Amino acid sequence: MSMVNPSTDKLMTKVDSRYGLVVLAARRARQLLDGAELKATQARSTKNVTNALEEIAEGEISYTLQKENL
């Protein structure tokens, strides 16, 4: 049984890489810290990173990759 909730396997179906997951969760956790409203229905933690991961797992938070013009 996994200690991580939501599971890493479930989270990896929502993003393209572990790096993308970390960046997305960190940005969303910062938004929550700054007062953004929580979108997850299953979030029950006082930790912003955990709540951000729950939002990603539920599909409430997503992202798009943008090419940077150099």
CHARMM-style PDB file with segment names, atoms N, HN, CA, C and O in Angstrom:
ATOM      1  N   MET     1       0.842  -1.184   0.000  1.00  0.00      PROA
ATOM      2  CA  MET     1       0.000   0.000   0.000  1.00  0.00      PROA
ATOM      3  C   MET     1       0.883   1.241   0.000  1.00  0.00      PROA
ATOM      4  O   MET     1       1.876   1.320   0.723  1.00  0.00      PROA
ATOM      5  N   SER     2       0.506   2.185  -0.810  1.00  0.00      PROA
ATOM      6  HN  SER     2      -0.301   2.121  -1.398  1.00  0.00      PROA
ATOM      7  CA  SER     2       1.286   3.412  -0.963  1.00  0.00      PROA
ATOM      8  C   SER     2       1.016   4.387   0.173  1.00  0.00      PROA
ATOM      9  O   SER     2      -0.113   4.512   0.647  1.00  0.00      PROA
ATOM     10  N   MET     3       2.054   5.065   0.596  1.00  0.00      PROA
ATOM     11  HN  MET     3       2.971   4.964   0.211  1.00  0.00      PROA
ATOM     12  CA  MET     3       1.917   6.087   1.631  1.00  0.00      PROA
ATOM     13  C   MET     3       1.522   7.432   1.024  1.00  0.00      PROA
ATOM     14  O   MET     3       1.071   8.329   1.735  1.00  0.00      PROA
ATOM     15  N   VAL     4       1.692   7.569  -0.283  1.00  0.00      PROA
ATOM     16  HN  VAL     4       2.060   6.841  -0.862  1.00  0.00      PROA
ATOM     17  CA  VAL     4       1.412   8.826  -0.962  1.00  0.00      PROA
ATOM     18  C   VAL     4      -0.038   8.831  -1.414  1.00  0.00      PROA
ATOM     19  O   VAL     4      -0.481   7.914  -2.105  1.00  0.00      PROA
ATOM     20  N   ASN     5      -0.760   9.839  -1.034  1.00  0.00      PROA
ATOM     21  HN  ASN     5      -0.400  10.584  -0.473  1.00  0.00      PROA
ATOM     22  CA  ASN     5      -2.142  10.010  -1.489  1.00  0.00      PROA
ATOM     23  C   ASN     5      -2.280  11.382  -2.088  1.00  0.00      PROA
ATOM     24  O   ASN     5      -2.021  12.361  -1.389  1.00  0.00      PROA
ATOM     25  N   PRO     6      -2.662  11.517  -3.306  1.00  0.00      PROA
ATOM     26  CA  PRO     6      -2.993  10.444  -4.244  1.00  0.00      PROA
ATOM     27  C   PRO     6      -1.741   9.714  -4.705  1.00  0.00      PROA
ATOM     28  O   PRO     6      -0.627  10.210  -4.536  1.00  0.00      PROA
ATOM     29  N   SER     7      -1.925   8.543  -5.284  1.00  0.00      PROA
ATOM     30  HN  SER     7      -2.830   8.141  -5.422  1.00  0.00      PROA
ATOM     31  CA  SER     7      -0.783   7.721  -5.669  1.00  0.00      PROA
ATOM     32  C   SER     7      -0.026   8.346  -6.837  1.00  0.00      PROA
ATOM     33  O   SER     7      -0.592   9.066  -7.661  1.00  0.00      PROA
ATOM     34  N   THR     8       1.246   8.052  -6.880  1.00  0.00      PROA
ATOM     35  HN  THR     8       1.706   7.467  -6.211  1.00  0.00      PROA
ATOM     36  CA  THR     8       2.091   8.556  -7.956  1.00  0.00      PROA
ATOM     37  C   THR     8       1.609   8.029  -9.304  1.00  0.00      PROA
ATOM     38  O   THR     8       1.651   8.746 -10.304  1.00  0.00      PROA
ATOM     39  N   ASP     9       1.156   6.795  -9.335  1.00  0.00      PROA
ATOM     40  HN  ASP     9       1.122   6.212  -8.523  1.00  0.00      PROA
ATOM     41  CA  ASP     9       0.655   6.219 -10.585  1.00  0.00      PROA
ATOM     42  C   ASP     9      -0.532   7.013 -11.118  1.00  0.00      PROA
ATOM     43  O   ASP     9      -0.609   7.282 -12.317  1.00  0.00      PROA
ATOM     44  N   LYS    10      -1.445   7.383 -10.248  1.00  0.00      PROA
ATOM     45  HN  LYS    10      -1.382   7.164  -9.274  1.00  0.00      PROA
ATOM     46  CA  LYS    10      -2.611   8.167 -10.666  1.00  0.00      PROA
ATOM     47  C   LYS    10      -2.197   9.557 -11.141  1.00  0.00      PROA
ATOM     48  O   LYS    10      -2.720  10.062 -12.135  1.00  0.00      PROA
ATOM     49  N   LEU    11      -1.265  10.166 -10.434  1.00  0.00      PROA
ATOM     50  HN  LEU    11      -0.840   9.756  -9.627  1.00  0.00      PROA
ATOM     51  CA  LEU    11      -0.800  11.501 -10.804  1.00  0.00      PROA
ATOM     52  C   LEU    11      -0.094  11.496 -12.154  1.00  0.00      PROA
ATOM     53  O   LEU    11      -0.238  12.439 -12.933  1.00  0.00      PROA
ATOM     54  N   MET    12       0.664  10.448 -12.435  1.00  0.00      PROA
ATOM     55  HN  MET    12       0.781   9.682 -11.802  1.00  0.00      PROA
ATOM     56  CA  MET    12       1.421  10.396 -13.681  1.00  0.00      PROA
ATOM     57  C   MET    12       0.531  10.250 -14.909  1.00  0.00      PROA
ATOM     58  O   MET    12       0.994  10.466 -16.030  1.00  0.00      PROA
ATOM     59  N   THR    13      -0.741   9.887 -14.721  1.00  0.00      PROA
ATOM     60  HN  THR    13      -1.117   9.712 -13.811  1.00  0.00      PROA
ATOM     61  CA  THR    13      -1.666   9.846 -15.855  1.00  0.00      PROA
ATOM     62  C   THR    13      -2.146  11.243 -16.230  1.00  0.00      PROA
ATOM     63  O   THR    13      -2.734  11.428 -17.296  1.00  0.00      PROA
ATOM     64  N   LYS    14      -1.905  12.221 -15.371  1.00  0.00      PROA
ATOM     65  HN  LYS    14      -1.428  12.070 -14.505  1.00  0.00      PROA
ATOM     66  CA  LYS    14      -2.372  13.592 -15.600  1.00  0.00      PROA
ATOM     67  C   LYS    14      -1.293  14.517 -16.156  1.00  0.00      PROA
ATOM     68  O   LYS    14      -1.599  15.612 -16.627  1.00  0.00      PROA
ATOM     69  N   VAL    15      -0.034  14.084 -16.103  1.00  0.00      PROA
ATOM     70  HN  VAL    15       0.214  13.194 -15.720  1.00  0.00      PROA
ATOM     71  CA  VAL    15       1.084  14.920 -16.550  1.00  0.00      PROA
ATOM     72  C   VAL    15       1.993  14.109 -17.470  1.00  0.00      PROA
ATOM     73  O   VAL    15       1.843  12.892 -17.578  1.00  0.00      PROA
ATOM     74  N   ASP    16       2.931  14.779 -18.131  1.00  0.00      PROA
ATOM     75  HN  ASP    16       3.053  15.767 -18.043  1.00  0.00      PROA
ATOM     76  CA  ASP    16       3.804  14.085 -19.066  1.00  0.00      PROA
ATOM     77  C   ASP    16       5.117  13.615 -18.451  1.00  0.00      PROA
ATOM     78  O   ASP    16       5.805  12.778 -19.035  1.00  0.00      PROA
ATOM     79  N   SER    17       5.472  14.138 -17.282  1.00  0.00      PROA
ATOM     80  HN  SER    17       4.912  14.818 -16.807  1.00  0.00      PROA
ATOM     81  CA  SER    17       6.731  13.732 -16.647  1.00  0.00      PROA
ATOM     82  C   SER    17       6.689  14.053 -15.155  1.00  0.00      PROA
ATOM     83  O   SER    17       5.844  14.822 -14.695  1.00  0.00      PROA
ATOM     84  N   ARG    18       7.603  13.458 -14.418  1.00  0.00      PROA
ATOM     85  HN  ARG    18       8.289  12.834 -14.792  1.00  0.00      PROA
ATOM     86  CA  ARG    18       7.703  13.761 -12.989  1.00  0.00      PROA
ATOM     87  C   ARG    18       8.091  15.222 -12.775  1.00  0.00      PROA
ATOM     88  O   ARG    18       7.615  15.870 -11.843  1.00  0.00      PROA
ATOM     89  N   TYR    19       8.951  15.730 -13.638  1.00  0.00      PROA
ATOM     90  HN  TYR    19       9.338  15.204 -14.396  1.00  0.00      PROA
ATOM     91  CA  TYR    19       9.352  17.134 -13.555  1.00  0.00      PROA
ATOM     92  C   TYR    19       8.132  18.040 -13.719  1.00  0.00      PROA
ATOM     93  O   TYR    19       7.946  18.992 -12.961  1.00  0.00      PROA
ATOM     94  N   GLY    20       7.308  17.734 -14.714  1.00  0.00      PROA
ATOM     95  HN  GLY    20       7.459  16.961 -15.330  1.00  0.00      PROA
ATOM     96  CA  GLY    20       6.090  18.520 -14.933  1.00  0.00      PROA
ATOM     97  C   GLY    20       5.167  18.470 -13.730  1.00  0.00      PROA
ATOM     98  O   GLY    20       4.554  19.475 -13.372  1.00  0.00      PROA
ATOM     99  N   LEU    21       5.065  17.309 -13.108  1.00  0.00      PROA
ATOM    100  HN  LEU    21       5.563  16.493 -13.400  1.00  0.00      PROA
ATOM    101  CA  LEU    21       4.241  17.155 -11.914  1.00  0.00      PROA
ATOM    102  C   LEU    21       4.747  18.031 -10.776  1.00  0.00      PROA
ATOM    103  O   LEU    21       3.963  18.700 -10.103  1.00  0.00      PROA
ATOM    104  N   VAL    22       6.050  18.025 -10.566  1.00  0.00      PROA
ATOM    105  HN  VAL    22       6.687  17.482 -11.112  1.00  0.00      PROA
ATOM    106  CA  VAL    22       6.639  18.810  -9.483  1.00  0.00      PROA
ATOM    107  C   VAL    22       6.420  20.301  -9.720  1.00  0.00      PROA
ATOM    108  O   VAL    22       6.047  21.031  -8.802  1.00  0.00      PROA
ATOM    109  N   VAL    23       6.651  20.748 -10.941  1.00  0.00      PROA
ATOM    110  HN  VAL    23       6.954  20.155 -11.687  1.00  0.00      PROA
ATOM    111  CA  VAL    23       6.480  22.174 -11.262  1.00  0.00      PROA
ATOM    112  C   VAL    23       5.020  22.582 -11.102  1.00  0.00      PROA
ATOM    113  O   VAL    23       4.724  23.619 -10.508  1.00  0.00      PROA
ATOM    114  N   LEU    24       4.110  21.771 -11.630  1.00  0.00      PROA
ATOM    115  HN  LEU    24       4.350  20.929 -12.113  1.00  0.00      PROA
ATOM    116  CA  LEU    24       2.681  22.079 -11.537  1.00  0.00      PROA
ATOM    117  C   LEU    24       2.211  22.119 -10.086  1.00  0.00      PROA
ATOM    118  O   LEU    24       1.496  23.039  -9.689  1.00  0.00      PROA
ATOM    119  N   ALA    25       2.606  21.134  -9.302  1.00  0.00      PROA
ATOM    120  HN  ALA    25       3.187  20.386  -9.624  1.00  0.00      PROA
ATOM    121  CA  ALA    25       2.202  21.091  -7.895  1.00  0.00      PROA
ATOM    122  C   ALA    25       2.789  22.257  -7.115  1.00  0.00      PROA
ATOM    123  O   ALA    25       2.108  22.836  -6.269  1.00  0.00      PROA
ATOM    124  N   ALA    26       4.030  22.609  -7.381  1.00  0.00      PROA
ATOM    125  HN  ALA    26       4.584  22.139  -8.068  1.00  0.00      PROA
ATOM    126  CA  ALA    26       4.662  23.729  -6.668  1.00  0.00      PROA
ATOM    127  C   ALA    26       3.986  25.052  -6.994  1.00  0.00      PROA
ATOM    128  O   ALA    26       3.750  25.870  -6.106  1.00  0.00      PROA
ATOM    129  N   ARG    27       3.675  25.259  -8.267  1.00  0.00      PROA
ATOM    130  HN  ARG    27       3.866  24.594  -8.989  1.00  0.00      PROA
ATOM    131  CA  ARG    27       3.000  26.512  -8.659  1.00  0.00      PROA
ATOM    132  C   ARG    27       1.611  26.606  -8.047  1.00  0.00      PROA
ATOM    133  O   ARG    27       1.204  27.663  -7.564  1.00  0.00      PROA
ATOM    134  N   ARG    28       0.885  25.491  -8.072  1.00  0.00      PROA
ATOM    135  HN  ARG    28       1.215  24.633  -8.464  1.00  0.00      PROA
ATOM    136  CA  ARG    28      -0.465  25.504  -7.501  1.00  0.00      PROA
ATOM    137  C   ARG    28      -0.417  25.667  -5.988  1.00  0.00      PROA
ATOM    138  O   ARG    28      -1.253  26.369  -5.419  1.00  0.00      PROA
ATOM    139  N   ALA    29       0.545  25.032  -5.330  1.00  0.00      PROA
ATOM    140  HN  ALA    29       1.224  24.462  -5.793  1.00  0.00      PROA
ATOM    141  CA  ALA    29       0.687  25.181  -3.880  1.00  0.00      PROA
ATOM    142  C   ALA    29       0.956  26.642  -3.524  1.00  0.00      PROA
ATOM    143  O   ALA    29       0.436  27.145  -2.528  1.00  0.00      PROA
ATOM    144  N   ARG    30       1.764  27.319  -4.331  1.00  0.00      PROA
ATOM    145  HN  ARG    30       2.187  26.910  -5.140  1.00  0.00      PROA
ATOM    146  CA  ARG    30       2.036  28.742  -4.104  1.00  0.00      PROA
ATOM    147  C   ARG    30       0.761  29.565  -4.259  1.00  0.00      PROA
ATOM    148  O   ARG    30       0.520  30.483  -3.475  1.00  0.00      PROA
ATOM    149  N   GLN    31      -0.053  29.249  -5.255  1.00  0.00      PROA
ATOM    150  HN  GLN    31       0.143  28.503  -5.892  1.00  0.00      PROA
ATOM    151  CA  GLN    31      -1.326  29.945  -5.441  1.00  0.00      PROA
ATOM    152  C   GLN    31      -2.232  29.736  -4.232  1.00  0.00      PROA
ATOM    153  O   GLN    31      -2.878  30.676  -3.770  1.00  0.00      PROA
ATOM    154  N   LEU    32      -2.281  28.511  -3.722  1.00  0.00      PROA
ATOM    155  HN  LEU    32      -1.757  27.748  -4.097  1.00  0.00      PROA
ATOM    156  CA  LEU    32      -3.106  28.222  -2.544  1.00  0.00      PROA
ATOM    157  C   LEU    32      -2.588  28.985  -1.328  1.00  0.00      PROA
ATOM    158  O   LEU    32      -3.371  29.501  -0.531  1.00  0.00      PROA
ATOM    159  N   LEU    33      -1.282  29.051  -1.194  1.00  0.00      PROA
ATOM    160  HN  LEU    33      -0.646  28.632  -1.842  1.00  0.00      PROA
ATOM    161  CA  LEU    33      -0.674  29.796  -0.092  1.00  0.00      PROA
ATOM    162  C   LEU    33      -1.038  31.276  -0.174  1.00  0.00      PROA
ATOM    163  O   LEU    33      -1.230  31.937   0.847  1.00  0.00      PROA
ATOM    164  N   ASP    34      -1.130  31.781  -1.395  1.00  0.00      PROA
ATOM    165  HN  ASP    34      -0.974  31.244  -2.224  1.00  0.00      PROA
ATOM    166  CA  ASP    34      -1.465  33.195  -1.601  1.00  0.00      PROA
ATOM    167  C   ASP    34      -2.958  33.484  -1.525  1.00  0.00      PROA
ATOM    168  O   ASP    34      -3.381  34.623  -1.720  1.00  0.00      PROA
ATOM    169  N   GLY    35      -3.769  32.448  -1.239  1.00  0.00      PROA
ATOM    170  HN  GLY    35      -3.425  31.522  -1.081  1.00  0.00      PROA
ATOM    171  CA  GLY    35      -5.190  32.668  -1.004  1.00  0.00      PROA
ATOM    172  C   GLY    35      -6.139  32.186  -2.073  1.00  0.00      PROA
ATOM    173  O   GLY    35      -7.335  32.464  -1.992  1.00  0.00      PROA
ATOM    174  N   ALA    36      -5.648  31.466  -3.085  1.00  0.00      PROA
ATOM    175  HN  ALA    36      -4.676  31.240  -3.151  1.00  0.00      PROA
ATOM    176  CA  ALA    36      -6.532  30.935  -4.126  1.00  0.00      PROA
ATOM    177  C   ALA    36      -7.511  29.929  -3.521  1.00  0.00      PROA
ATOM    178  O   ALA    36      -7.208  29.259  -2.534  1.00  0.00      PROA
ATOM    179  N   GLU    37      -8.672  29.840  -4.129  1.00  0.00      PROA
ATOM    180  HN  GLU    37      -8.918  30.384  -4.931  1.00  0.00      PROA
ATOM    181  CA  GLU    37      -9.704  28.924  -3.634  1.00  0.00      PROA
ATOM    182  C   GLU    37      -9.386  27.487  -4.028  1.00  0.00      PROA
ATOM    183  O   GLU    37      -8.954  27.223  -5.150  1.00  0.00      PROA
ATOM    184  N   LEU    38      -9.598  26.577  -3.111  1.00  0.00      PROA
ATOM    185  HN  LEU    38      -9.949  26.791  -2.199  1.00  0.00      PROA
ATOM    186  CA  LEU    38      -9.354  25.159  -3.333  1.00  0.00      PROA
ATOM    187  C   LEU    38     -10.427  24.588  -4.257  1.00  0.00      PROA
ATOM    188  O   LEU    38     -11.619  24.809  -4.044  1.00  0.00      PROA
ATOM    189  N   LYS    39      -9.999  23.851  -5.285  1.00  0.00      PROA
ATOM    190  HN  LYS    39      -9.030  23.670  -5.458  1.00  0.00      PROA
ATOM    191  CA  LYS    39     -10.919  23.293  -6.270  1.00  0.00      PROA
ATOM    192  C   LYS    39     -11.214  21.816  -6.055  1.00  0.00      PROA
ATOM    193  O   LYS    39     -12.202  21.305  -6.582  1.00  0.00      PROA
ATOM    194  N   ALA    40     -10.388  21.132  -5.302  1.00  0.00      PROA
ATOM    195  HN  ALA    40      -9.586  21.548  -4.874  1.00  0.00      PROA
ATOM    196  CA  ALA    40     -10.545  19.682  -5.117  1.00  0.00      PROA
ATOM    197  C   ALA    40     -11.677  19.375  -4.147  1.00  0.00      PROA
ATOM    198  O   ALA    40     -11.870  20.077  -3.154  1.00  0.00      PROA
ATOM    199  N   THR    41     -12.417  18.321  -4.447  1.00  0.00      PROA
ATOM    200  HN  THR    41     -12.260  17.751  -5.253  1.00  0.00      PROA
ATOM    201  CA  THR    41     -13.504  17.906  -3.563  1.00  0.00      PROA
ATOM    202  C   THR    41     -13.006  16.951  -2.488  1.00  0.00      PROA
ATOM    203  O   THR    41     -13.610  16.854  -1.420  1.00  0.00      PROA
ATOM    204  N   GLN    42     -11.900  16.239  -2.758  1.00  0.00      PROA
ATOM    205  HN  GLN    42     -11.409  16.318  -3.625  1.00  0.00      PROA
ATOM    206  CA  GLN    42     -11.371  15.267  -1.815  1.00  0.00      PROA
ATOM    207  C   GLN    42     -10.284  15.842  -0.909  1.00  0.00      PROA
ATOM    208  O   GLN    42      -9.782  15.139  -0.032  1.00  0.00      PROA
ATOM    209  N   ALA    43      -9.917  17.094  -1.106  1.00  0.00      PROA
ATOM    210  HN  ALA    43     -10.325  17.664  -1.818  1.00  0.00      PROA
ATOM    211  CA  ALA    43      -8.829  17.679  -0.318  1.00  0.00      PROA
ATOM    212  C   ALA    43      -9.243  17.780   1.146  1.00  0.00      PROA
ATOM    213  O   ALA    43     -10.299  18.319   1.477  1.00  0.00      PROA
ATOM    214  N   ARG    44      -8.395  17.253   1.999  1.00  0.00      PROA
ATOM    215  HN  ARG    44      -7.538  16.815   1.730  1.00  0.00      PROA
ATOM    216  CA  ARG    44      -8.706  17.266   3.421  1.00  0.00      PROA
ATOM    217  C   ARG    44      -7.459  17.548   4.250  1.00  0.00      PROA
ATOM    218  O   ARG    44      -7.420  17.270   5.449  1.00  0.00      PROA
ATOM    219  N   SER    45      -6.454  18.097   3.605  1.00  0.00      PROA
ATOM    220  HN  SER    45      -6.485  18.323   2.631  1.00  0.00      PROA
ATOM    221  CA  SER    45      -5.193  18.337   4.274  1.00  0.00      PROA
ATOM    222  C   SER    45      -5.019  19.814   4.586  1.00  0.00      PROA
ATOM    223  O   SER    45      -5.636  20.676   3.959  1.00  0.00      PROA
ATOM    224  N   THR    46      -4.182  20.084   5.549  1.00  0.00      PROA
ATOM    225  HN  THR    46      -3.681  19.385   6.057  1.00  0.00      PROA
ATOM    226  CA  THR    46      -3.813  21.471   5.837  1.00  0.00      PROA
ATOM    227  C   THR    46      -2.562  21.862   5.063  1.00  0.00      PROA
ATOM    228  O   THR    46      -2.110  23.004   5.140  1.00  0.00      PROA
ATOM    229  N   LYS    47      -2.002  20.912   4.314  1.00  0.00      PROA
ATOM    230  HN  LYS    47      -2.370  19.984   4.251  1.00  0.00      PROA
ATOM    231  CA  LYS    47      -0.789  21.147   3.533  1.00  0.00      PROA
ATOM    232  C   LYS    47      -1.153  21.547   2.106  1.00  0.00      PROA
ATOM    233  O   LYS    47      -1.912  20.852   1.430  1.00  0.00      PROA
ATOM    234  N   ASN    48      -0.608  22.667   1.658  1.00  0.00      PROA
ATOM    235  HN  ASN    48       0.009  23.231   2.207  1.00  0.00      PROA
ATOM    236  CA  ASN    48      -0.920  23.170   0.322  1.00  0.00      PROA
ATOM    237  C   ASN    48      -0.420  22.240  -0.789  1.00  0.00      PROA
ATOM    238  O   ASN    48      -1.093  22.089  -1.809  1.00  0.00      PROA
ATOM    239  N   VAL    49       0.732  21.625  -0.611  1.00  0.00      PROA
ATOM    240  HN  VAL    49       1.279  21.747   0.218  1.00  0.00      PROA
ATOM    241  CA  VAL    49       1.256  20.723  -1.636  1.00  0.00      PROA
ATOM    242  C   VAL    49       0.346  19.505  -1.780  1.00  0.00      PROA
ATOM    243  O   VAL    49       0.061  19.079  -2.899  1.00  0.00      PROA
ATOM    244  N   THR    50      -0.104  18.949  -0.687  1.00  0.00      PROA
ATOM    245  HN  THR    50       0.127  19.295   0.223  1.00  0.00      PROA
ATOM    246  CA  THR    50      -1.013  17.799  -0.727  1.00  0.00      PROA
ATOM    247  C   THR    50      -2.316  18.178  -1.410  1.00  0.00      PROA
ATOM    248  O   THR    50      -2.831  17.416  -2.228  1.00  0.00      PROA
ATOM    249  N   ASN    51      -2.851  19.339  -1.087  1.00  0.00      PROA
ATOM    250  HN  ASN    51      -2.433  19.959  -0.422  1.00  0.00      PROA
ATOM    251  CA  ASN    51      -4.076  19.797  -1.733  1.00  0.00      PROA
ATOM    252  C   ASN    51      -3.865  20.022  -3.225  1.00  0.00      PROA
ATOM    253  O   ASN    51      -4.745  19.708  -4.027  1.00  0.00      PROA
ATOM    254  N   ALA    52      -2.719  20.557  -3.605  1.00  0.00      PROA
ATOM    255  HN  ALA    52      -2.004  20.812  -2.953  1.00  0.00      PROA
ATOM    256  CA  ALA    52      -2.406  20.752  -5.022  1.00  0.00      PROA
ATOM    257  C   ALA    52      -2.353  19.411  -5.746  1.00  0.00      PROA
ATOM    258  O   ALA    52      -2.866  19.288  -6.858  1.00  0.00      PROA
ATOM    259  N   LEU    53      -1.740  18.410  -5.128  1.00  0.00      PROA
ATOM    260  HN  LEU    53      -1.323  18.510  -4.224  1.00  0.00      PROA
ATOM    261  CA  LEU    53      -1.682  17.081  -5.735  1.00  0.00      PROA
ATOM    262  C   LEU    53      -3.070  16.470  -5.864  1.00  0.00      PROA
ATOM    263  O   LEU    53      -3.360  15.803  -6.858  1.00  0.00      PROA
ATOM    264  N   GLU    54      -3.923  16.684  -4.884  1.00  0.00      PROA
ATOM    265  HN  GLU    54      -3.687  17.226  -4.077  1.00  0.00      PROA
ATOM    266  CA  GLU    54      -5.314  16.192  -4.974  1.00  0.00      PROA
ATOM    267  C   GLU    54      -6.039  16.855  -6.143  1.00  0.00      PROA
ATOM    268  O   GLU    54      -6.783  16.192  -6.866  1.00  0.00      PROA
ATOM    269  N   GLU    55      -5.829  18.152  -6.331  1.00  0.00      PROA
ATOM    270  HN  GLU    55      -5.225  18.691  -5.743  1.00  0.00      PROA
ATOM    271  CA  GLU    55      -6.470  18.860  -7.442  1.00  0.00      PROA
ATOM    272  C   GLU    55      -5.985  18.305  -8.786  1.00  0.00      PROA
ATOM    273  O   GLU    55      -6.775  18.143  -9.716  1.00  0.00      PROA
ATOM    274  N   ILE    56      -4.704  18.020  -8.881  1.00  0.00      PROA
ATOM    275  HN  ILE    56      -4.062  18.151  -8.125  1.00  0.00      PROA
ATOM    276  CA  ILE    56      -4.156  17.450 -10.116  1.00  0.00      PROA
ATOM    277  C   ILE    56      -4.755  16.072 -10.363  1.00  0.00      PROA
ATOM    278  O   ILE    56      -5.158  15.765 -11.485  1.00  0.00      PROA
ATOM    279  N   ALA    57      -4.818  15.244  -9.334  1.00  0.00      PROA
ATOM    280  HN  ALA    57      -4.491  15.494  -8.422  1.00  0.00      PROA
ATOM    281  CA  ALA    57      -5.370  13.893  -9.464  1.00  0.00      PROA
ATOM    282  C   ALA    57      -6.831  13.912  -9.885  1.00  0.00      PROA
ATOM    283  O   ALA    57      -7.268  13.047 -10.644  1.00  0.00      PROA
ATOM    284  N   GLU    58      -7.588  14.885  -9.404  1.00  0.00      PROA
ATOM    285  HN  GLU    58      -7.233  15.588  -8.787  1.00  0.00      PROA
ATOM    286  CA  GLU    58      -9.010  14.987  -9.748  1.00  0.00      PROA
ATOM    287  C   GLU    58      -9.230  15.634 -11.115  1.00  0.00      PROA
ATOM    288  O   GLU    58     -10.359  15.675 -11.604  1.00  0.00      PROA
ATOM    289  N   GLY    59      -8.169  16.134 -11.731  1.00  0.00      PROA
ATOM    290  HN  GLY    59      -7.252  16.101 -11.335  1.00  0.00      PROA
ATOM    291  CA  GLY    59      -8.309  16.777 -13.035  1.00  0.00      PROA
ATOM    292  C   GLY    59      -8.780  18.214 -12.954  1.00  0.00      PROA
ATOM    293  O   GLY    59      -9.174  18.790 -13.968  1.00  0.00      PROA
ATOM    294  N   GLU    60      -8.749  18.797 -11.787  1.00  0.00      PROA
ATOM    295  HN  GLU    60      -8.429  18.329 -10.964  1.00  0.00      PROA
ATOM    296  CA  GLU    60      -9.178  20.187 -11.606  1.00  0.00      PROA
ATOM    297  C   GLU    60      -8.108  21.181 -12.055  1.00  0.00      PROA
ATOM    298  O   GLU    60      -8.410  22.334 -12.364  1.00  0.00      PROA
ATOM    299  N   ILE    61      -6.867  20.727 -12.089  1.00  0.00      PROA
ATOM    300  HN  ILE    61      -6.621  19.791 -11.838  1.00  0.00      PROA
ATOM    301  CA  ILE    61      -5.748  21.568 -12.486  1.00  0.00      PROA
ATOM    302  C   ILE    61      -5.044  20.888 -13.647  1.00  0.00      PROA
ATOM    303  O   ILE    61      -4.764  19.690 -13.594  1.00  0.00      PROA
ATOM    304  N   SER    62      -4.758  21.646 -14.690  1.00  0.00      PROA
ATOM    305  HN  SER    62      -4.985  22.619 -14.732  1.00  0.00      PROA
ATOM    306  CA  SER    62      -4.020  21.106 -15.825  1.00  0.00      PROA
ATOM    307  C   SER    62      -3.067  22.182 -16.336  1.00  0.00      PROA
ATOM    308  O   SER    62      -3.015  23.287 -15.796  1.00  0.00      PROA
ATOM    309  N   TYR    63      -2.327  21.851 -17.364  1.00  0.00      PROA
ATOM    310  HN  TYR    63      -2.370  20.954 -17.802  1.00  0.00      PROA
ATOM    311  CA  TYR    63      -1.378  22.802 -17.912  1.00  0.00      PROA
ATOM    312  C   TYR    63      -1.169  22.529 -19.389  1.00  0.00      PROA
ATOM    313  O   TYR    63      -1.528  21.464 -19.891  1.00  0.00      PROA
ATOM    314  N   THR    64      -0.591  23.485 -20.072  1.00  0.00      PROA
ATOM    315  HN  THR    64      -0.299  24.350 -19.664  1.00  0.00      PROA
ATOM    316  CA  THR    64      -0.199  23.322 -21.462  1.00  0.00      PROA
ATOM    317  C   THR    64       1.252  23.760 -21.597  1.00  0.00      PROA
ATOM    318  O   THR    64       1.705  24.682 -20.918  1.00  0.00      PROA
ATOM    319  N   LEU    65       1.955  23.099 -22.464  1.00  0.00      PROA
ATOM    320  HN  LEU    65       1.587  22.350 -23.015  1.00  0.00      PROA
ATOM    321  CA  LEU    65       3.331  23.459 -22.751  1.00  0.00      PROA
ATOM    322  C   LEU    65       3.359  24.518 -23.834  1.00  0.00      PROA
ATOM    323  O   LEU    65       2.650  24.420 -24.835  1.00  0.00      PROA
ATOM    324  N   GLN    66       4.174  25.521 -23.627  1.00  0.00      PROA
ATOM    325  HN  GLN    66       4.750  25.601 -22.813  1.00  0.00      PROA
ATOM    326  CA  GLN    66       4.308  26.583 -24.622  1.00  0.00      PROA
ATOM    327  C   GLN    66       5.746  26.621 -25.104  1.00  0.00      PROA
ATOM    328  O   GLN    66       6.686  26.523 -24.315  1.00  0.00      PROA
ATOM    329  N   LYS    67       5.901  26.763 -26.396  1.00  0.00      PROA
ATOM    330  HN  LYS    67       5.137  26.843 -27.038  1.00  0.00      PROA
ATOM    331  CA  LYS    67       7.239  26.898 -26.945  1.00  0.00      PROA
ATOM    332  C   LYS    67       7.675  28.349 -26.794  1.00  0.00      PROA
ATOM    333  O   LYS    67       6.925  29.284 -27.077  1.00  0.00      PROA
ATOM    334  N   GLU    68       8.890  28.499 -26.346  1.00  0.00      PROA
ATOM    335  HN  GLU    68       9.499  27.740 -26.116  1.00  0.00      PROA
ATOM    336  CA  GLU    68       9.427  29.833 -26.162  1.00  0.00      PROA
ATOM    337  C   GLU    68      10.193  30.234 -27.415  1.00  0.00      PROA
ATOM    338  O   GLU    68      11.024  29.476 -27.915  1.00  0.00      PROA
ATOM    339  N   ASN    69       9.909  31.420 -27.914  1.00  0.00      PROA
ATOM    340  HN  ASN    69       9.234  32.036 -27.508  1.00  0.00      PROA
ATOM    341  CA  ASN    69      10.636  31.926 -29.075  1.00  0.00      PROA
ATOM    342  C   ASN    69      11.973  32.473 -28.639  1.00  0.00      PROA
ATOM    343  O   ASN    69      12.051  33.363 -27.792  1.00  0.00      PROA
ATOM    344  N   LEU    70      13.019  31.938 -29.222  1.00  0.00      PROA
ATOM    345  HN  LEU    70      12.957  31.216 -29.910  1.00  0.00      PROA
ATOM    346  CA  LEU    70      14.360  32.391 -28.878  1.00  0.00      PROA
ATOM    347  C   LEU    70      14.928  33.285 -29.931  1.00  0.00      PROA
ATOM    348  OT1 LEU    70      16.056  33.757 -29.797  1.00  0.00      PROA
TER     349      LEU     70
END
